[in-house]
Amino acid sequence: MSIVDKVKEMLGQHGDKAKQGVEKAGDMVDRKTGGKYSEQIDKAQQKGSEYIDRQQGQGQQGQGQQGQEERRRDEGDGA
């Protein structure tokens, strides 16, 4: 399992915490820039939140399939 797969799995399981982190990070950047880029930061926060929502949906749907693929690999099928 690659690091990207692990991050996606974590997002699927802890999306609420990840979304809070995106909000906090965006708010901090907004404060540090004196609100100069508020509009862009808000858009980035929204896109980040939407991405996390998508990953949560995929993570829930793909967990069964992922488990099957891992079992095949463990059994030596390689498929």
Secondary structure as the mmCIF struct_conf table of DSSP 4:
data_model
#
loop_
_struct_conf.conf_type_id
_struct_conf.id
_struct_conf.beg_label_comp_id
_struct_conf.beg_label_asym_id
_struct_conf.beg_label_seq_id
_struct_conf.end_label_comp_id
_struct_conf.end_label_asym_id
_struct_conf.end_label_seq_id
HELX_RH_AL_P HELX_RH_AL_P1 ILE A 3 GLN A 13
BEND BEND1 HIS A 14 HIS A 14
HELX_RH_AL_P HELX_RH_AL_P2 GLY A 15 LYS A 32
TURN_TY1_P TURN_TY1_P1 THR A 33 TYR A 37
HELX_RH_AL_P HELX_RH_AL_P3 SER A 38 GLU A 75
TURN_TY1_P TURN_TY1_P2 GLY A 76 GLY A 76
#
